[in-house]
Amino acid sequence: MLRNSSTAYGLLAVFLHWVMALLIFILFPLGIYMTNLSYYDHWYKTSFFWHESTGMLVLALLLFRLLWRWMNIMPDQLDTIPRLQARAAQTAHWLFYILMFVICISGYFITTAEGQAINVWNIFTVAAISSFESGFADKAGTVHWYSALFIILLAVIHTLAALYHHVVLKDKILINILKGDQHDK
């Protein structure tokens, strides 16, 4: 089933979840790697090209994912999950969306602060909105860095919570997002 139901995530939601998670876990170490390169290093321009192109893909997927979420119902929470825990999970999901958006937009501003467009895999370019004052790219870089650190921390907590549900509580939350299986209520 492509769409969500009241008991399961649809295949598209599961696909978007895992593709975006994979891309974020690729972008983070790539970002760290490229900041340690000198301008004259062979991989300097290549790593920025891949990081920026993949970041634009994440932004497009995020916008599509939010639209898809808006157009679909969300699976009901398991009856066994305490209300506070359900609220924490919902808050974490919205924090993911907000952080992904902040990371993508701040990355866009880092690259385009001086009026330079972003070349996305040599297929198309994303134009710069405007040039900004000196130092704006550095400010955007700071926001980008700390938001990236926070999203990785949140992802680790999210993963540990999913494993806790699977191993300790033995409920179907992890199975549901792994393959969209229906869960028992």
C-alpha positions in Angstrom: 0.0 0.0 0.0 1.4 3.3 -1.0 -0.6 5.5 1.4 -0.7 5.5 5.1 -3.6 3.8 7.0 -4.8 4.1 10.5 -2.6 1.2 11.5 0.5 1.5 9.2 2.8 3.8 7.3 2.5 3.5 3.6 5.4 2.5 1.4 6.1 6.0 0.2 6.3 7.3 3.8 8.6 4.5 4.8 10.8 5.1 1.7 11.0 8.8 2.4 12.0 8.2 6.0 14.8 5.8 5.2 16.2 7.7 2.1 16.3 11.0 4.0 17.9 9.3 7.1 20.5 7.8 4.8 21.2 11.1 3.1 21.6 12.9 6.4 24.0 10.3 7.7 26.0 10.7 4.5 25.9 14.5 4.5 27.1 14.9 8.1 30.5 13.1 7.8 31.0 14.6 4.3 30.4 18.0 5.8 33.0 17.3 8.5 35.4 15.9 6.0 35.2 18.9 3.6 35.7 21.5 6.3 39.1 20.0 7.0 40.2 20.3 3.4 42.3 23.1 2.1 41.1 25.2 -0.9 43.8 23.6 -3.1 43.0 20.0 -2.1 41.7 17.9 -5.1 38.6 16.9 -3.2 37.7 20.4 -2.0 35.4 21.4 -4.9 34.2 17.9 -5.4 33.1 17.4 -1.8 31.3 20.8 -1.8 29.6 19.9 -5.1 28.3 16.6 -3.7 27.3 18.1 -0.3 25.4 21.0 -1.9 23.7 18.8 -4.5 22.6 16.2 -2.0 21.5 19.0 0.4 19.2 20.4 -2.4 17.8 16.8 -2.8 17.1 16.6 0.9 15.3 20.0 0.7 13.2 18.8 -2.2 12.4 15.5 -0.4 11.6 17.3 2.8 9.1 19.6 1.0 7.5 16.5 -0.7 7.5 14.6 2.5 5.6 17.4 4.3 3.1 17.6 1.5 2.7 13.8 1.6 2.2 13.9 5.4 -0.4 16.6 5.0 -2.3 14.6 2.4 -2.2 11.3 4.4 -3.5 10.2 7.7 -1.0 9.2 10.4 -1.1 5.8 11.9 -2.7 5.7 15.3 -0.4 5.5 18.3 -0.2 2.2 20.0 -2.5 2.0 23.0 0.4 0.8 25.1 2.4 4.1 24.7 2.0 6.6 27.5 0.7 10.0 26.5 3.9 11.8 27.5 6.0 9.4 25.4 3.7 9.9 22.4 4.0 13.7 22.8 7.8 13.4 23.0 7.8 11.3 19.8 5.6 13.8 18.0 7.8 16.7 19.2 10.9 14.9 18.0 9.4 14.3 14.5 8.6 18.0 14.2 12.0 18.9 15.4 13.5 16.7 12.7 11.4 18.6 10.1 12.4 22.0 11.4 16.1 21.1 11.7 16.2 19.7 8.2 14.7 22.9 6.9 17.0 25.1 8.9 20.1 23.0 7.8 19.0 23.1 4.1 18.3 26.9 4.1 21.4 27.8 6.0 23.4 25.6 3.6 21.8 27.4 0.7 22.7 30.8 2.3 26.3 29.7 2.9 26.8 28.9 -0.8 24.7 31.8 -2.2 25.7 34.6 0.2 27.9 36.2 -2.4 25.4 35.8 -5.3 26.7 32.4 -6.6 24.0 29.8 -7.7 24.1 26.2 -6.6 24.9 23.7 -9.4 22.9 20.6 -8.6 24.6 17.6 -10.2 25.2 19.5 -13.4 21.5 19.1 -14.2 20.2 22.5 -13.1 21.1 25.4 -10.9 19.4 26.9 -7.9 19.7 30.7 -8.2 20.9 32.9 -5.4 18.2 35.2 -4.0 20.6 38.0 -3.3 24.0 38.9 -2.1 24.4 39.5 1.6 26.7 41.6 3.7 30.2 40.4 4.6 30.1 37.8 7.3 26.6 36.5 6.5 28.0 33.2 5.1 29.9 32.7 8.4 26.7 33.3 10.4 24.8 30.9 8.2 27.6 28.4 8.6 27.3 28.6 12.4 23.6 27.9 12.2 24.2 25.1 9.8 26.9 23.4 12.0 25.0 23.6 15.3 21.7 22.5 13.6 23.5 19.5 12.0 25.0 18.5 15.4 21.6 18.8 17.0 19.9 16.7 14.3 22.5 13.9 14.7 22.0 14.0 18.5 18.2 13.8 17.9 18.7 10.9 15.4 20.7 9.0 18.0 18.1 9.5 20.6 15.4 8.6 18.1 17.2 5.4 17.2 17.7 4.4 20.8 14.0 5.0 21.5 13.1 2.8 18.5 15.4 0.1 19.7 14.0 0.4 23.2 10.5 -0.2 21.8 11.7 -3.1 19.8 13.9 -4.9 22.3 12.5 -4.0 25.7 8.8 -3.2 25.1 8.6 -5.7 22.1 6.0 -3.6 20.4 5.7 -3.0 16.6 6.8 0.6 16.2 10.2 -0.2 14.7 8.7 -2.9 12.4 6.1 -0.4 11.2 8.7 2.1 10.0 11.0 -0.6 8.6 8.4 -2.1 6.3 5.1 -0.5 6.9 3.5 -3.5 8.6 0.3 -3.0 10.4 0.6 -3.0 14.2 -1.6 -4.4 16.8 -3.7 -1.9 18.7 
